[in-house]
Amino acid sequence: MSSVDRRDVKKSSRIQISRGMRTVLIGLAALYLASALIAPTSVSRIAQMGMLPFAAALAIVGLGQTMVIQQGGIDLSVAGSVSLAVVIVTWGPDRHDNRLIPAVLAAFGAAIITGLINGFLITRTKLNSIVATLGTNAILYGVMMGLSGGSPRRTTERLSNFTNNKIFGLPHSIWFGVIVTIIVTVILKRTVFGRRFEAVGANARAARAAGLKVGRYQMSAYVNAQILYCIAGIILGGVISQPTAYQGDDYVLPSVAVVVLGGTSLLGGRGFPAASAISALFLKQLDMFVLSLGVPYGVRTLVISLSLMIGIAIYAVNWSSIRQKLMRNSKSRTLSSASA
């Protein structure tokens, strides 16, 4: 092997930090600095231990949404999926620890069925992903209301201990977020499946011409997303002692925001799951920061919406082209003034 080949292999084996990861890490550092200076209570240990489990849940939901968006779709069944998982693991056991495992298995079963329904509607009937997942979300809410009647029920002691007990000073729920992020990142970035998955999302027609089973990869995105939503719902069912039946309502817009802030294109193709997970921490800390300032809930929602718009602007606008154009205009004005 020549020295040039060795350099190419070495370069290709390096872990490269994406533009989205760099952007969100810089934003996160700036946010924590601003929080420490303006709202110190938002970075206290108590505040962080209260926020991080919800950041982990949002990160897991964001990973599922990342996979769907990589296939050029968008999943609006997040709210119903998370809420149904919460209801199943709290209403099913009815505070009896010995019923928890069957309830968890039932929640995963419901998630897989939901993912298959979404995938079938989108890949087979060619229904728009927004319309298909919105309809599925309505069905999920109907099932959830049929099970719970919309009334909350306390979680089991076993699930509460499972998610809130600590390892190295951090609750299990946070470690779940880290582990799931690592697993999804490795699968999507370091396996043959992940490379083919990105290829299908980038150009389904070319992938089909190359012999890839496009429908299977697109279907897997919706099934795996539902499994991830279910994991997040189970975590929320344990973290919150008495969760509401609409626990997933707060995760629809943020799940899309973390994907956009992480640098994954809404048009599909290459995705950045680790950056999406870090963006979840950014959004939750931003929410904690705004909450510490005592602003109304509506303003907090507006801040998340603005974050989504800023993320789209950062990655959708060709800033290098604009910079080059400005430089050319500046040079032209300089030459004109010199000739005059």
C-alpha positions as CSV (number, residue, x, y, z in Angstrom):
1,M,0.0,0.0,0.0
2,S,1.4,3.4,-1.0
3,S,1.8,6.3,1.4
4,V,-1.0,8.1,-0.4
5,D,-3.3,5.1,0.2
6,R,-2.4,4.9,3.8
7,R,-3.2,8.6,4.3
8,D,-6.6,8.1,2.6
9,V,-7.4,5.2,4.8
10,K,-6.3,7.0,8.0
11,K,-8.3,10.1,7.0
12,S,-11.5,8.0,6.3
13,S,-11.2,6.3,9.6
14,R,-11.2,9.5,11.6
15,I,-14.3,10.5,13.4
16,Q,-15.3,13.7,11.7
17,I,-17.4,16.3,13.6
18,S,-20.3,17.6,11.4
19,R,-21.1,21.2,10.9
20,G,-24.3,20.7,12.9
21,M,-22.4,19.2,15.8
22,R,-20.0,22.1,15.9
23,T,-22.8,24.6,15.7
24,V,-24.9,23.0,18.5
25,L,-21.9,22.5,20.8
26,I,-21.0,26.2,20.4
27,G,-24.6,27.2,21.0
28,L,-24.8,24.9,24.0
29,A,-21.6,26.4,25.6
30,A,-22.9,29.9,25.0
31,L,-26.3,29.0,26.5
32,Y,-24.8,27.6,29.6
33,L,-22.5,30.6,30.0
34,A,-25.5,33.0,29.6
35,S,-27.5,30.8,32.0
36,A,-24.8,31.0,34.6
37,L,-24.5,34.8,34.3
38,I,-28.2,35.8,33.9
39,A,-30.1,32.9,35.6
40,P,-27.8,31.0,37.9
41,T,-30.7,28.9,39.3
42,S,-31.1,27.3,35.9
43,V,-27.7,25.6,36.1
44,S,-27.9,24.6,39.8
45,R,-27.5,20.9,40.6
46,I,-31.2,20.6,41.5
47,A,-32.3,22.2,38.3
48,Q,-30.0,20.1,36.1
49,M,-31.0,16.8,37.8
50,G,-34.6,17.8,37.2
51,M,-34.0,18.7,33.5
52,L,-31.6,16.0,32.3
53,P,-34.1,13.1,32.4
54,F,-36.5,15.1,30.2
55,A,-33.6,16.0,27.9
56,A,-32.8,12.3,27.6
57,A,-36.4,11.5,26.7
58,L,-36.4,14.3,24.1
59,A,-33.1,13.0,22.7
60,I,-34.5,9.5,22.2
61,V,-37.6,11.0,20.5
62,G,-35.4,13.2,18.4
63,L,-33.4,10.1,17.3
64,G,-36.6,8.5,16.0
65,Q,-37.6,11.7,14.2
66,T,-34.1,11.9,12.7
67,M,-34.5,8.5,11.1
68,V,-37.9,9.4,9.6
69,I,-36.6,12.8,8.3
70,Q,-33.6,11.0,6.8
71,Q,-36.1,9.2,4.5
72,G,-37.6,12.5,3.5
73,G,-40.7,12.2,5.8
74,I,-41.9,13.7,9.0
75,D,-43.6,11.9,11.9
76,L,-46.5,13.8,13.5
77,S,-47.6,10.7,15.5
78,V,-45.0,11.5,18.1
79,A,-47.5,12.9,20.6
80,G,-49.9,9.9,20.4
81,S,-47.1,7.4,20.4
82,V,-45.4,8.7,23.5
83,S,-48.7,9.3,25.3
84,L,-49.9,5.8,24.6
85,A,-46.7,4.3,25.9
86,V,-47.0,6.3,29.1
87,V,-50.6,5.2,29.5
88,I,-49.9,1.5,28.9
89,V,-47.0,1.3,31.4
90,T,-49.0,3.1,34.1
91,W,-52.6,2.0,33.5
92,G,-51.7,-1.6,32.7
93,P,-49.9,-2.4,35.9
94,D,-52.3,-0.2,38.0
95,R,-49.5,0.2,40.6
96,H,-48.8,-3.5,40.7
97,D,-45.2,-4.2,40.1
98,N,-45.8,-7.8,38.9
99,R,-47.8,-6.4,35.9
100,L,-45.1,-4.0,34.8
101,I,-43.1,-6.3,32.4
102,P,-46.3,-7.5,30.5
103,A,-47.3,-3.8,30.2
104,V,-43.8,-2.8,28.8
105,L,-44.0,-5.7,26.3
106,A,-47.5,-4.5,25.3
107,A,-46.2,-1.0,24.8
108,F,-43.4,-2.2,22.5
109,G,-45.9,-4.4,20.6
110,A,-48.2,-1.3,20.1
111,A,-45.2,0.7,18.9
112,I,-44.2,-1.9,16.3
113,I,-47.7,-2.2,15.0
114,T,-48.0,1.7,14.8
115,G,-44.7,1.8,12.9
116,L,-45.8,-0.8,10.4
117,I,-49.1,1.1,9.9
118,N,-47.2,4.3,9.2
119,G,-44.7,2.6,7.0
120,F,-47.4,0.8,5.0
121,L,-49.4,4.0,4.4
122,I,-46.4,5.9,3.2
123,T,-44.4,3.2,1.3
124,R,-47.2,1.2,-0.2
125,T,-50.2,3.5,-0.6
126,K,-47.8,6.5,-1.3
127,L,-49.7,8.7,1.2
128,N,-48.0,11.9,2.3
129,S,-46.1,11.3,5.5
130,I,-47.7,14.3,7.2
131,V,-51.2,13.1,6.4
132,A,-50.5,9.5,7.2
133,T,-48.8,10.1,10.6
134,L,-51.4,12.7,11.6
135,G,-54.2,10.2,10.9
136,T,-52.3,7.5,12.9
137,N,-51.8,10.0,15.7
138,A,-55.6,10.5,15.9
139,I,-56.1,6.7,16.1
140,L,-53.5,6.5,18.9
141,Y,-55.2,9.1,20.9
142,G,-58.5,7.2,20.4
143,V,-56.9,4.1,21.8
144,M,-55.3,6.0,24.6
145,M,-58.6,7.6,25.6
146,G,-60.3,4.2,25.5
147,L,-57.8,2.8,27.9
148,S,-57.4,5.7,30.3
149,G,-60.4,7.9,29.8
150,G,-57.9,10.8,29.9
151,S,-57.4,10.5,33.7
152,P,-53.9,10.1,35.1
153,R,-52.7,7.2,37.2
154,R,-49.6,6.8,39.4
155,T,-46.6,4.9,38.1
156,T,-45.5,1.7,39.8
157,E,-42.7,1.8,42.4
158,R,-40.7,-0.7,40.3
159,L,-40.7,1.5,37.2
160,S,-40.0,4.6,39.3
161,N,-37.0,3.0,40.9
162,F,-35.8,1.6,37.6
163,T,-35.6,5.1,35.9
164,N,-34.7,7.2,38.9
165,N,-32.1,5.1,40.7
166,K,-28.6,6.4,40.2
167,I,-25.3,5.2,38.8
168,F,-22.2,7.4,39.3
169,G,-24.5,10.1,40.5
170,L,-26.8,10.2,37.5
171,P,-30.3,8.6,37.2
172,H,-30.8,5.6,35.0
173,S,-33.0,7.7,32.6
174,I,-30.0,9.8,31.6
175,W,-27.8,6.8,31.0
176,F,-30.6,5.3,28.8
177,G,-30.5,8.5,26.7
178,V,-26.7,8.2,26.3
179,I,-26.7,4.5,25.5
180,V,-29.6,4.7,23.0
181,T,-27.8,7.7,21.3
182,I,-24.6,5.6,21.0
183,I,-26.4,2.6,19.6
184,V,-28.3,4.6,17.0
185,T,-25.3,6.6,16.0
186,V,-23.1,3.5,15.6
187,I,-25.8,1.7,13.5
188,L,-26.4,4.7,11.2
189,K,-22.8,5.8,10.8
190,R,-20.7,2.7,11.1
191,T,-22.7,-0.2,9.6
192,V,-23.6,-1.3,6.1
193,F,-27.3,-0.8,7.0
194,G,-26.6,2.8,8.0
195,R,-24.8,3.6,4.8
196,R,-27.6,2.1,2.7
197,F,-30.2,3.8,4.8
198,E,-28.6,7.2,4.1
199,A,-28.3,6.3,0.4
200,V,-32.0,5.5,0.2
201,G,-33.0,8.7,1.9
202,A,-30.7,10.8,-0.3
203,N,-31.9,9.3,-3.6
204,A,-34.5,6.6,-3.6
205,R,-34.5,6.2,-7.3
206,A,-30.8,5.7,-7.5
207,A,-30.8,3.3,-4.6
208,R,-33.5,1.3,-6.3
209,A,-31.5,1.2,-9.4
210,A,-28.5,-0.1,-7.4
211,G,-30.6,-3.0,-6.2
212,L,-31.5,-1.8,-2.7
213,K,-34.9,-2.7,-1.2
214,V,-36.1,0.9,-0.8
215,G,-39.4,0.1,0.8
216,R,-37.8,-1.9,3.5
217,Y,-35.4,0.8,4.5
218,Q,-38.2,3.4,4.5
219,M,-40.4,1.0,6.5
220,S,-37.6,0.4,9.0
221,A,-37.4,4.2,9.7
222,Y,-41.0,4.4,10.9
223,V,-40.8,1.1,12.9
224,N,-37.6,2.1,14.6
225,A,-38.9,5.6,15.3
226,Q,-41.9,4.2,17.1
227,I,-39.7,1.9,19.2
228,L,-37.6,4.9,20.2
229,Y,-40.8,6.9,21.0
230,C,-41.9,4.0,23.2
231,I,-38.6,3.9,25.1
232,A,-39.0,7.6,25.7
233,G,-42.6,7.1,26.9
234,I,-41.5,4.4,29.3
235,I,-38.8,6.7,30.7
236,L,-41.3,9.5,31.2
237,G,-43.7,7.0,32.8
238,G,-41.1,6.3,35.4
239,V,-39.6,9.7,35.9
240,I,-43.0,11.4,36.5
241,S,-44.8,9.9,39.5
242,Q,-48.2,10.7,38.1
243,P,-47.9,11.4,34.3
244,T,-50.8,12.8,32.3
245,A,-52.5,11.0,29.5
246,Y,-51.2,13.7,27.1
247,Q,-47.6,13.5,28.1
248,G,-46.4,13.3,24.5
249,D,-48.0,16.6,23.4
250,D,-44.9,18.6,24.3
251,Y,-42.6,16.5,22.0
252,V,-44.0,17.2,18.5
253,L,-42.4,20.5,17.6
254,P,-39.2,19.9,19.8
255,S,-38.6,16.6,18.1
256,V,-38.4,18.3,14.7
257,A,-36.4,21.2,16.1
258,V,-33.7,19.0,17.5
259,V,-33.3,17.3,14.1
260,V,-33.0,20.6,12.3
261,L,-30.6,22.1,14.9
262,G,-28.5,19.0,14.6
263,G,-27.9,19.6,10.9
264,T,-30.1,16.9,9.4
265,S,-31.7,18.1,6.2
266,L,-35.5,18.1,6.1
267,L,-35.2,16.9,2.5
268,G,-33.7,13.6,3.6
269,G,-30.4,11.8,3.2
270,R,-27.4,12.1,5.5
271,G,-28.4,12.4,9.2
272,F,-26.6,13.3,12.4
273,P,-28.1,11.4,15.3
274,A,-25.5,12.4,17.9
275,A,-26.0,16.1,17.0
276,S,-29.8,15.7,17.4
277,A,-29.3,14.3,20.9
278,I,-27.0,17.2,21.9
279,S,-29.7,19.6,20.4
280,A,-32.2,18.0,22.8
281,L,-30.0,19.1,25.7
282,F,-29.7,22.5,24.2
283,L,-33.5,22.9,23.9
284,K,-34.2,21.7,27.4
285,Q,-31.6,23.9,28.9
286,L,-33.0,26.8,26.8
287,D,-36.4,26.0,28.2
288,M,-35.0,25.9,31.8
289,F,-33.3,29.2,31.2
290,V,-36.4,30.9,29.9
291,L,-38.4,29.3,32.8
292,S,-36.0,30.7,35.3
293,L,-36.7,34.2,33.9
294,G,-40.3,33.7,34.9
295,V,-41.8,34.1,31.4
296,P,-45.2,32.6,30.5
297,Y,-45.5,29.2,28.8
298,G,-46.6,30.8,25.5
299,V,-43.3,32.7,25.3
300,R,-41.4,29.4,26.0
301,T,-43.2,27.8,23.0
302,L,-42.3,30.8,20.9
303,V,-38.6,30.5,21.8
304,I,-38.6,26.9,20.6
305,S,-40.3,27.9,17.4
306,L,-37.7,30.6,16.9
307,S,-34.9,28.1,17.5
308,L,-36.4,25.9,14.7
309,M,-36.5,28.9,12.4
310,I,-32.9,29.8,13.2
311,G,-31.8,26.2,12.6
312,I,-33.5,26.1,9.2
313,A,-31.8,29.5,8.3
314,I,-28.4,28.3,9.4
315,Y,-28.4,25.1,7.3
316,A,-30.7,26.1,4.4
317,V,-29.1,29.3,3.4
318,N,-25.8,29.1,1.5
319,W,-23.8,31.4,3.6
320,S,-20.6,30.8,1.8
321,S,-22.2,31.9,-1.5
322,I,-23.5,35.1,0.2
323,R,-20.1,35.8,1.7
324,Q,-18.4,35.4,-1.7
325,K,-21.0,37.6,-3.4
326,L,-20.5,40.3,-0.7
327,M,-16.7,40.1,-1.2
328,R,-17.1,40.4,-4.9
329,N,-19.3,43.5,-4.5
330,S,-16.9,45.0,-2.1
331,K,-14.0,44.4,-4.4
332,S,-15.9,45.9,-7.3
333,R,-16.7,49.1,-5.3
334,T,-13.1,49.3,-4.3
335,L,-11.9,49.1,-7.9
336,S,-14.5,51.6,-9.0
337,S,-13.5,54.1,-6.4
338,A,-9.8,53.6,-7.3
339,S,-10.4,54.2,-11.0
340,A,-12.4,57.3,-10.2
